Amino acid sequence: MNHLLEAQNLKGTITCDSAGTAGYHVGSPPDRRMREAAQRQGMTFTGAARQLTAEDLQQFDLILAMDRSNYRDILSLDPGGAYHHKVKMMCSYCTHHQEVEVPDPYYGGTEGFNHVIDLLQDACTGLLQTIAP
């Protein structure tokens, strides 16, 4: 999403962040294979993994879940349901792909990472069409 924001001169008008629902890789850079897949598409992935917090639900206007398990984990951070309306599935913004969940490429090969990049580009492009100022 940050790559698209920069390409469309929207950097600074929309804030995009990433966080996982589990703390497995907190502090680690993006997976090497995902960085390589992104680089083949002209993108650079940087940063360090962090875990989603209940405060994120208050701070951000939209929280996107990659799969149904993440969706449930996100909603569990908001037992009162005050922010449930902000939580959506990432693939609901796809315009070309039919998947309803972003598959986890972690245990797969290179092609799995390439597919996830393509899927996320589709979803982010669709999302940007709905939220761009």
RAQUI-V434880 format. One record per run of one state. SS is the DSSP state (a for helix, b for strand, c for the rest). FROM is the first residue (numbers start at 1). TO is the last residue. Records with the same first field share a line. If there is no record, write none. Layout:
BEGIN
SS->FROM-TO / FROM-TO
END
This chain:
BEGIN
c->1-1 / 8-10 / 12-13 / 15-19 / 21-31 / 41-50 / 52-53 / 60-62 / 66-67 / 77-83 / 94-109 / 132-133
a->2-7 / 32-40 / 54-59 / 68-76 / 84-86 / 90-93 / 110-131
b->11-11 / 14-14 / 20-20 / 51-51 / 63-65 / 87-89
END
